Amino acid sequence: VNYSVRAVLARFPTMEAARAAREGAVLEWRKHDAEVREAETKLREAEKAREDAWLNCLRGAANGG
């Protein structure tokens, strides 16, 4: 038994309980994957809109307007 196993067994009664807890956590985490991807897409769209607005402002200044 190494330190990691002792640390796990200090928190969970068995290795099987630790594995079940890990699997449950992974399932819970995966529930949010779609929302994370959607948020990242919205962020990229917002960054693109900000960049486009900045470039349009620079173009307007360069054209004397």
BANUFI-141935 format. One record per atom (N, C-alpha, C): residue in three letters; atom name; y, x, z. Coordinates in nm, 4 decimals, m for minus. Layout:
N
aa = ALA; at = CA; c2 = Y; c1 = X; c3 = Z
...
//
This chain:
65
aa = VAL; at = N; c2 = m0.1183; c1 = 0.0855; c3 = 0.0000
aa = VAL; at = CA; c2 = 0.0000; c1 = 0.0000; c3 = 0.0000
aa = VAL; at = C; c2 = 0.1238; c1 = 0.0895; c3 = 0.0000
aa = ASN; at = N; c2 = 0.2083; c1 = 0.0690; c3 = m0.0994
aa = ASN; at = CA; c2 = 0.3309; c1 = 0.1490; c3 = m0.1062
aa = ASN; at = C; c2 = 0.4484; c1 = 0.0697; c3 = m0.0494
aa = TYR; at = N; c2 = 0.5655; c1 = 0.1317; c3 = m0.0510
aa = TYR; at = CA; c2 = 0.6836; c1 = 0.0692; c3 = 0.0084
aa = TYR; at = C; c2 = 0.7153; c1 = m0.0646; c3 = m0.0576
aa = SER; at = N; c2 = 0.7054; c1 = m0.0723; c3 = m0.1899
aa = SER; at = CA; c2 = 0.7397; c1 = m0.1960; c3 = m0.2595
aa = SER; at = C; c2 = 0.6478; c1 = m0.3103; c3 = m0.2184
aa = VAL; at = N; c2 = 0.5190; c1 = m0.2828; c3 = m0.2096
aa = VAL; at = CA; c2 = 0.4242; c1 = m0.3867; c3 = m0.1689
aa = VAL; at = C; c2 = 0.4533; c1 = m0.4298; c3 = m0.0259
aa = ARG; at = N; c2 = 0.4819; c1 = m0.3360; c3 = 0.0605
aa = ARG; at = CA; c2 = 0.5154; c1 = m0.3718; c3 = 0.1996
aa = ARG; at = C; c2 = 0.6417; c1 = m0.4564; c3 = 0.2040
aa = ALA; at = N; c2 = 0.7401; c1 = m0.4219; c3 = 0.1209
aa = ALA; at = CA; c2 = 0.8644; c1 = m0.4997; c3 = 0.1189
aa = ALA; at = C; c2 = 0.8381; c1 = m0.6419; c3 = 0.0715
aa = VAL; at = N; c2 = 0.7537; c1 = m0.6565; c3 = m0.0294
aa = VAL; at = CA; c2 = 0.7200; c1 = m0.7903; c3 = m0.0801
aa = VAL; at = C; c2 = 0.6452; c1 = m0.8687; c3 = 0.0261
aa = LEU; at = N; c2 = 0.5465; c1 = m0.8057; c3 = 0.0876
aa = LEU; at = CA; c2 = 0.4655; c1 = m0.8760; c3 = 0.1875
aa = LEU; at = C; c2 = 0.5443; c1 = m0.9049; c3 = 0.3153
aa = ALA; at = N; c2 = 0.6537; c1 = m0.8349; c3 = 0.3368
aa = ALA; at = CA; c2 = 0.7384; c1 = m0.8672; c3 = 0.4512
aa = ALA; at = C; c2 = 0.8120; c1 = m0.9985; c3 = 0.4272
aa = ARG; at = N; c2 = 0.8296; c1 = m1.0327; c3 = 0.3016
aa = ARG; at = CA; c2 = 0.9032; c1 = m1.1555; c3 = 0.2690
aa = ARG; at = C; c2 = 0.8110; c1 = m1.2717; c3 = 0.2365
aa = PHE; at = N; c2 = 0.6955; c1 = m1.2428; c3 = 0.1761
aa = PHE; at = CA; c2 = 0.6009; c1 = m1.3467; c3 = 0.1361
aa = PHE; at = C; c2 = 0.4675; c1 = m1.3214; c3 = 0.2049
aa = PRO; at = N; c2 = 0.3953; c1 = m1.4267; c3 = 0.2374
aa = PRO; at = CA; c2 = 0.2689; c1 = m1.4090; c3 = 0.3105
aa = PRO; at = C; c2 = 0.1603; c1 = m1.3399; c3 = 0.2281
aa = THR; at = N; c2 = 0.1615; c1 = m1.3594; c3 = 0.0959
aa = THR; at = CA; c2 = 0.0612; c1 = m1.2966; c3 = 0.0086
aa = THR; at = C; c2 = 0.1279; c1 = m1.2531; c3 = m0.1211
aa = MET; at = N; c2 = 0.0577; c1 = m1.1686; c3 = m0.1941
aa = MET; at = CA; c2 = 0.1075; c1 = m1.1284; c3 = m0.3258
aa = MET; at = C; c2 = 0.1096; c1 = m1.2482; c3 = m0.4199
aa = GLU; at = N; c2 = 0.0121; c1 = m1.3388; c3 = m0.4039
aa = GLU; at = CA; c2 = 0.0084; c1 = m1.4584; c3 = m0.4882
aa = GLU; at = C; c2 = 0.1325; c1 = m1.5451; c3 = m0.4642
aa = ALA; at = N; c2 = 0.1746; c1 = m1.5558; c3 = m0.3398
aa = ALA; at = CA; c2 = 0.2960; c1 = m1.6328; c3 = m0.3084
aa = ALA; at = C; c2 = 0.4193; c1 = m1.5655; c3 = m0.3695
aa = ALA; at = N; c2 = 0.4206; c1 = m1.4345; c3 = m0.3671
aa = ALA; at = CA; c2 = 0.5328; c1 = m1.3606; c3 = m0.4273
aa = ALA; at = C; c2 = 0.5352; c1 = m1.3826; c3 = m0.5780
aa = ARG; at = N; c2 = 0.4177; c1 = m1.3773; c3 = m0.6417
aa = ARG; at = CA; c2 = 0.4125; c1 = m1.4004; c3 = m0.7870
aa = ARG; at = C; c2 = 0.4556; c1 = m1.5421; c3 = m0.8214
aa = ALA; at = N; c2 = 0.4111; c1 = m1.6400; c3 = m0.7428
aa = ALA; at = CA; c2 = 0.4497; c1 = m1.7792; c3 = m0.7676
aa = ALA; at = C; c2 = 0.6001; c1 = m1.7970; c3 = m0.7525
aa = ALA; at = N; c2 = 0.6581; c1 = m1.7327; c3 = m0.6530
aa = ALA; at = CA; c2 = 0.8031; c1 = m1.7411; c3 = m0.6335
aa = ALA; at = C; c2 = 0.8763; c1 = m1.6785; c3 = m0.7514
aa = ARG; at = N; c2 = 0.8257; c1 = m1.5652; c3 = m0.7991
aa = ARG; at = CA; c2 = 0.8875; c1 = m1.4993; c3 = m0.9142
aa = ARG; at = C; c2 = 0.8783; c1 = m1.5871; c3 = m1.0384
aa = GLU; at = N; c2 = 0.7628; c1 = m1.6460; c3 = m1.0620
aa = GLU; at = CA; c2 = 0.7463; c1 = m1.7341; c3 = m1.1782
aa = GLU; at = C; c2 = 0.8383; c1 = m1.8549; c3 = m1.1696
aa = GLY; at = N; c2 = 0.8527; c1 = m1.9111; c3 = m1.0496
aa = GLY; at = CA; c2 = 0.9442; c1 = m2.0230; c3 = m1.0306
aa = GLY; at = C; c2 = 1.0880; c1 = m1.9837; c3 = m1.0580
aa = ALA; at = N; c2 = 1.1242; c1 = m1.8642; c3 = m1.0142
aa = ALA; at = CA; c2 = 1.2606; c1 = m1.8164; c3 = m1.0371
aa = ALA; at = C; c2 = 1.2858; c1 = m1.7951; c3 = m1.1859
aa = VAL; at = N; c2 = 1.1866; c1 = m1.7398; c3 = m1.2563
aa = VAL; at = CA; c2 = 1.2023; c1 = m1.7180; c3 = m1.4003
aa = VAL; at = C; c2 = 1.2177; c1 = m1.8512; c3 = m1.4723
aa = LEU; at = N; c2 = 1.1380; c1 = m1.9511; c3 = m1.4358
aa = LEU; at = CA; c2 = 1.1506; c1 = m2.0834; c3 = m1.4977
aa = LEU; at = C; c2 = 1.2886; c1 = m2.1434; c3 = m1.4725
aa = GLU; at = N; c2 = 1.3382; c1 = m2.1280; c3 = m1.3510
aa = GLU; at = CA; c2 = 1.4708; c1 = m2.1802; c3 = m1.3169
aa = GLU; at = C; c2 = 1.5781; c1 = m2.1088; c3 = m1.3982
aa = TRP; at = N; c2 = 1.5633; c1 = m1.9785; c3 = m1.4128
aa = TRP; at = CA; c2 = 1.6577; c1 = m1.8970; c3 = m1.4882
aa = TRP; at = C; c2 = 1.6580; c1 = m1.9393; c3 = m1.6343
aa = ARG; at = N; c2 = 1.5407; c1 = m1.9623; c3 = m1.6907
aa = ARG; at = CA; c2 = 1.5309; c1 = m1.9983; c3 = m1.8317
aa = ARG; at = C; c2 = 1.5923; c1 = m2.1345; c3 = m1.8610
aa = LYS; at = N; c2 = 1.6002; c1 = m2.2220; c3 = m1.7610
aa = LYS; at = CA; c2 = 1.6639; c1 = m2.3528; c3 = m1.7803
aa = LYS; at = C; c2 = 1.8085; c1 = m2.3354; c3 = m1.8253
aa = HIS; at = N; c2 = 1.8691; c1 = m2.2262; c3 = m1.7841
aa = HIS; at = CA; c2 = 2.0111; c1 = m2.2054; c3 = m1.8092
aa = HIS; at = C; c2 = 2.0386; c1 = m2.1215; c3 = m1.9341
aa = ASP; at = N; c2 = 1.9338; c1 = m2.0727; c3 = m2.0003
aa = ASP; at = CA; c2 = 1.9516; c1 = m1.9876; c3 = m2.1183
aa = ASP; at = C; c2 = 2.0355; c1 = m2.0560; c3 = m2.2265
aa = ALA; at = N; c2 = 2.0073; c1 = m2.1825; c3 = m2.2545
aa = ALA; at = CA; c2 = 2.0811; c1 = m2.2530; c3 = m2.3604
aa = ALA; at = C; c2 = 2.2285; c1 = m2.2648; c3 = m2.3240
aa = GLU; at = N; c2 = 2.2571; c1 = m2.2952; c3 = m2.1967
aa = GLU; at = CA; c2 = 2.3972; c1 = m2.3065; c3 = m2.1549
aa = GLU; at = C; c2 = 2.4689; c1 = m2.1728; c3 = m2.1643
aa = VAL; at = N; c2 = 2.3982; c1 = m2.0652; c3 = m2.1319
aa = VAL; at = CA; c2 = 2.4588; c1 = m1.9321; c3 = m2.1416
aa = VAL; at = C; c2 = 2.4903; c1 = m1.9006; c3 = m2.2875
aa = ARG; at = N; c2 = 2.3954; c1 = m1.9284; c3 = m2.3777
aa = ARG; at = CA; c2 = 2.4209; c1 = m1.9029; c3 = m2.5203
aa = ARG; at = C; c2 = 2.5376; c1 = m1.9872; c3 = m2.5697
aa = GLU; at = N; c2 = 2.5451; c1 = m2.1123; c3 = m2.5264
aa = GLU; at = CA; c2 = 2.6570; c1 = m2.1999; c3 = m2.5670
aa = GLU; at = C; c2 = 2.7897; c1 = m2.1455; c3 = m2.5154
aa = ALA; at = N; c2 = 2.7916; c1 = m2.1003; c3 = m2.3911
aa = ALA; at = CA; c2 = 2.9146; c1 = m2.0442; c3 = m2.3344
aa = ALA; at = C; c2 = 2.9550; c1 = m1.9173; c3 = m2.4082
aa = GLU; at = N; c2 = 2.8574; c1 = m1.8330; c3 = m2.4434
aa = GLU; at = CA; c2 = 2.8898; c1 = m1.7115; c3 = m2.5179
aa = GLU; at = C; c2 = 2.9461; c1 = m1.7457; c3 = m2.6554
aa = THR; at = N; c2 = 2.8912; c1 = m1.8471; c3 = m2.7207
aa = THR; at = CA; c2 = 2.9423; c1 = m1.8897; c3 = m2.8509
aa = THR; at = C; c2 = 3.0855; c1 = m1.9389; c3 = m2.8389
aa = LYS; at = N; c2 = 3.1129; c1 = m2.0198; c3 = m2.7373
aa = LYS; at = CA; c2 = 3.2494; c1 = m2.0690; c3 = m2.7162
aa = LYS; at = C; c2 = 3.3453; c1 = m1.9543; c3 = m2.6878
aa = LEU; at = N; c2 = 3.2988; c1 = m1.8561; c3 = m2.6120
aa = LEU; at = CA; c2 = 3.3830; c1 = m1.7403; c3 = m2.5822
aa = LEU; at = C; c2 = 3.4142; c1 = m1.6625; c3 = m2.7099
aa = ARG; at = N; c2 = 3.3129; c1 = m1.6389; c3 = m2.7945
aa = ARG; at = CA; c2 = 3.3374; c1 = m1.5687; c3 = m2.9208
aa = ARG; at = C; c2 = 3.4354; c1 = m1.6465; c3 = m3.0082
aa = GLU; at = N; c2 = 3.4217; c1 = m1.7797; c3 = m3.0127
aa = GLU; at = CA; c2 = 3.5140; c1 = m1.8624; c3 = m3.0916
aa = GLU; at = C; c2 = 3.6561; c1 = m1.8514; c3 = m3.0375
aa = ALA; at = N; c2 = 3.6699; c1 = m1.8533; c3 = m2.9056
aa = ALA; at = CA; c2 = 3.8031; c1 = m1.8423; c3 = m2.8450
aa = ALA; at = C; c2 = 3.8640; c1 = m1.7041; c3 = m2.8722
aa = GLU; at = N; c2 = 3.7819; c1 = m1.6001; c3 = m2.8642
aa = GLU; at = CA; c2 = 3.8318; c1 = m1.4652; c3 = m2.8936
aa = GLU; at = C; c2 = 3.8745; c1 = m1.4536; c3 = m3.0397
aa = LYS; at = N; c2 = 3.7997; c1 = m1.5141; c3 = m3.1295
aa = LYS; at = CA; c2 = 3.8341; c1 = m1.5124; c3 = m3.2722
aa = LYS; at = C; c2 = 3.9655; c1 = m1.5871; c3 = m3.2945
aa = ALA; at = N; c2 = 3.9831; c1 = m1.7020; c3 = m3.2310
aa = ALA; at = CA; c2 = 4.1071; c1 = m1.7790; c3 = m3.2451
aa = ALA; at = C; c2 = 4.2261; c1 = m1.6992; c3 = m3.1914
aa = ARG; at = N; c2 = 4.2070; c1 = m1.6301; c3 = m3.0796
aa = ARG; at = CA; c2 = 4.3142; c1 = m1.5474; c3 = m3.0223
aa = ARG; at = C; c2 = 4.3498; c1 = m1.4341; c3 = m3.1172
aa = GLU; at = N; c2 = 4.2469; c1 = m1.3693; c3 = m3.1714
aa = GLU; at = CA; c2 = 4.2710; c1 = m1.2599; c3 = m3.2648
aa = GLU; at = C; c2 = 4.3413; c1 = m1.3095; c3 = m3.3920
aa = ASP; at = N; c2 = 4.2978; c1 = m1.4240; c3 = m3.4437
aa = ASP; at = CA; c2 = 4.3610; c1 = m1.4807; c3 = m3.5629
aa = ASP; at = C; c2 = 4.5076; c1 = m1.5150; c3 = m3.5364
aa = ALA; at = N; c2 = 4.5351; c1 = m1.5710; c3 = m3.4187
aa = ALA; at = CA; c2 = 4.6730; c1 = m1.6055; c3 = m3.3843
aa = ALA; at = C; c2 = 4.7591; c1 = m1.4793; c3 = m3.3760
aa = TRP; at = N; c2 = 4.7039; c1 = m1.3737; c3 = m3.3177
aa = TRP; at = CA; c2 = 4.7774; c1 = m1.2472; c3 = m3.3059
aa = TRP; at = C; c2 = 4.8064; c1 = m1.1892; c3 = m3.4445
aa = LEU; at = N; c2 = 4.7035; c1 = m1.1904; c3 = m3.5321
aa = LEU; at = CA; c2 = 4.7240; c1 = m1.1371; c3 = m3.6672
aa = LEU; at = C; c2 = 4.8255; c1 = m1.2202; c3 = m3.7445
aa = ASN; at = N; c2 = 4.8211; c1 = m1.3515; c3 = m3.7294
aa = ASN; at = CA; c2 = 4.9195; c1 = m1.4380; c3 = m3.7963
aa = ASN; at = C; c2 = 5.0600; c1 = m1.4102; c3 = m3.7457
aa = CYS; at = N; c2 = 5.0729; c1 = m1.3838; c3 = m3.6179
aa = CYS; at = CA; c2 = 5.2033; c1 = m1.3499; c3 = m3.5609
aa = CYS; at = C; c2 = 5.2543; c1 = m1.2185; c3 = m3.6190
aa = LEU; at = N; c2 = 5.1674; c1 = m1.1200; c3 = m3.6298
aa = LEU; at = CA; c2 = 5.2066; c1 = m0.9911; c3 = m3.6875
aa = LEU; at = C; c2 = 5.2448; c1 = m1.0070; c3 = m3.8347
aa = ARG; at = N; c2 = 5.1665; c1 = m1.0863; c3 = m3.9072
aa = ARG; at = CA; c2 = 5.1974; c1 = m1.1079; c3 = m4.0494
aa = ARG; at = C; c2 = 5.3330; c1 = m1.1779; c3 = m4.0645
aa = GLY; at = N; c2 = 5.3582; c1 = m1.2749; c3 = m3.9778
aa = GLY; at = CA; c2 = 5.4856; c1 = m1.3458; c3 = m3.9825
aa = GLY; at = C; c2 = 5.6023; c1 = m1.2530; c3 = m3.9542
aa = ALA; at = N; c2 = 5.5851; c1 = m1.1636; c3 = m3.8584
aa = ALA; at = CA; c2 = 5.6909; c1 = m1.0667; c3 = m3.8267
aa = ALA; at = C; c2 = 5.7113; c1 = m0.9690; c3 = m3.9408
aa = ALA; at = N; c2 = 5.6026; c1 = m0.9308; c3 = m4.0070
aa = ALA; at = CA; c2 = 5.6131; c1 = m0.8366; c3 = m4.1183
aa = ALA; at = C; c2 = 5.6801; c1 = m0.9005; c3 = m4.2393
aa = ASN; at = N; c2 = 5.6657; c1 = m1.0312; c3 = m4.2533
aa = ASN; at = CA; c2 = 5.7249; c1 = m1.1027; c3 = m4.3661
aa = ASN; at = C; c2 = 5.8660; c1 = m1.1507; c3 = m4.3349
aa = GLY; at = N; c2 = 5.9170; c1 = m1.1104; c3 = m4.2207
aa = GLY; at = CA; c2 = 6.0549; c1 = m1.1438; c3 = m4.1850
aa = GLY; at = C; c2 = 6.0710; c1 = m1.2822; c3 = m4.1248
aa = GLY; at = N; c2 = 5.9614; c1 = m1.3408; c3 = m4.0845
aa = GLY; at = CA; c2 = 5.9726; c1 = m1.4782; c3 = m4.0359
aa = GLY; at = C; c2 = 5.9425; c1 = m1.4871; c3 = m3.8943
//
